[in-house]
Amino acid sequence: MEVPIPTRDKPSLLVIDIGKTNCKLSLLDANGAVKIKLITSNPVSEAGLYPAFATDDLWAWILAGLVEIAKLEVINFICVATHGAAAALVNPKLSDSGLALPILDYEWDGVCEFDAEYENIRPNFTETFSPGLSAGLNLGRQLCWQSRKYPTRFRSAKYILPLAQYWSWRLSGMATCEVSALGSHTDLWDPVRKTWSSMVSCLNWQDKFAPFSPAWWPIGTILPRLAEQTGISIDCQILTGVHDSNAGYARFLNLQSNEKSTLVSTGTWVVTMSPKSNVSELDPARDMLANVDVTGNPIACARFMGGREYEKICELSKSDLDGAISLEDIAALITDGIFAIGDFSDGSGPMANQASRLIGQAGNGRALATMTAALMIDLELDLLNATGSIVIEGNFARNSILCELVAALRPKQKIRKLLNPDGIAQGCFRLLHWQNKKMKGPKQLDCKPLRLDQLDQYREQWRELTHENPVTQNA
C-alpha cells in the first residue's frame, strides 16, 4: 500500500494528546519544535449511566483551542494520541458526538459485574499477551459489560472505535481502527498472528470494528463545518492516530540506524518497552504484557503507575511534588533505612495489591518517591531481561537524580534520557514523516551514575521487603 507523503514544503502538525489526567494541544513546526502548547484537565463525569469521560466538555475545549491556535499559526496536519483503555461505540446518525453510550472511565470497577461470564470467554494470555487487569483496564471487559448492560444501545452502534480513532473520526468523519491501540492489553488482539482474538470472533464483533489504517496514514481532511468554525484550512489532513506509548516508541522505528534500545516511557504510567525480550517469557501476574507497535509487531512490556505512585508517596511523606532533591537526600534514605514498600497505585504493576507502607520518615519525600521509582524501573528491566542501552523519556526524564539512580543501579548498561520532554508529540511528528528513513533518531543525553555507598545493599533490602527475587546480574 502506497503511503501518502506530506506535500507541503514546511508542514506543521497539531498533536492532540489525551491522557488520563490531562489533555494537551501541541503545535509543532516543520522541524518538530513545539511552538504552542495548551493544557487542560481530563475530568470524569459521574452524572450519567456510569462514570465516563466528559466528552462534550473536552470537545468544546479542543475546538476552542483550535480556534486560538489557528489565529496564530497554520495547521496542516492533526494527529491524535491517547491511551488504549477506552473505546467509543459510534452511531453516526446520533448527535454530533455519535456516541451510542458514554466513553467509560477505565478506573471504574463496576464493569466487573459480569466477570464470571467474562473470564469464560477471555482468551488465554498465551494468545493475546494481555494480562487480566483491574477494573476496566482491559478494553474487552468494558465492551462486554456494555453489551450485557445496555444491549440495545450496543447493537445500535455501527462502529467500535479506539479512543484515538474516535477523535480522528470527530475531526474527519472517517471511521478507522489502528493496530497499536487495539494491541494494548485489550484482550481483543492476537499480536503474534496479527488478527482478532478468539473472543472477538466468538462474539462476532469483528464487523463492528472500522477498517484498519496505519497510524501515519492521512485518512481525510478536516470536516468543512469544523474548518469554518475553527478557521483551520479545509485542506488540513487528519492522521489515523496512535496509542500514546507507541507514539513515543515510533521515534525509534523506520530509521537507518535501527538501534533497538529499551524505552522507558514515563508519565501517569511507566511503560518499559523492550524490543529484544521474548514475549513468550512474560508473566501476566507481574503486569507484563505485549504491546503492538505501529507496524503491527509485538513488543515485550512491563509497567506500573509510576506517576500516580510518585504523587502518593509524596503525599504520605507530607512533601510537595515540586522542589529540589540533593544527593544528600538520597544518601540519607540509605543510611537511615527509609523505604516505600508495596503497591501505591491500587492494583497495577509488579506488586499489584501488595499492602503499601512507608518505613521510617524521609526528610525529603520527593527523594523517597524518586528512589522508589528508580528501584521499580530497575526491577522491571530485570523482569524483562532487558539488554543493551536504556532510554528514559517523559516526565521522569526531567528528574536528573532519578535517571542517575537508574544508571547507578545498572552500571553495565548505558542509560540515556531524551532531551525533548514532548515524547508523544515527537512520536506523532515521526509518524508524519514516516517515509523519511534518513531522519535522525531523537537526541539523547547520557546519564552518569550517582556515586552512593551501599546502594546495592539498599536495593537488595528493598526487594526482600517487597518479597522480590534477589538482585540479578545486569546485562
Secondary structure, DSSP 8 states (H G I E B T S, - for coil): -------SSS--EEEEEE-SSEEEEEEE-TTS-EEEEEEEE--EE-SSSSSEE-HHHHHHHHHHHHHHHHTTS---EEEEEE-SS-EEEE-TTSSTT-BSS--B-TT-GGGGGGHHHHHHHS--HHHH-----STT-SHHHHHHHHHHHSHHHHHH-SEEEEHHHHHHHHHHS---B-HHHHTSS-SSEETTTTEE-HHHHHHT-GGGB--B--TT-EEEE--HHHHHHH---TT-EEE--EEHHHHHHHTTSS-SS----EEEEESSSEEEEETTS-GGG--GGGTEEEEE-TTS-EEEEEEE-HHHHHHHHHHHTT--SSS---HHHHHHHHHHT-EEES-SSSS-STTTT---EEES--SSHHHHHHHHHHHHHHHHHHHTT--S-EEEEEGGGG-HHHHHHHHHH-TTS-EEEES-S-HHHHHHHHHHTTT-TT-----EEE------TTHHHHHHHHHHHTT--------
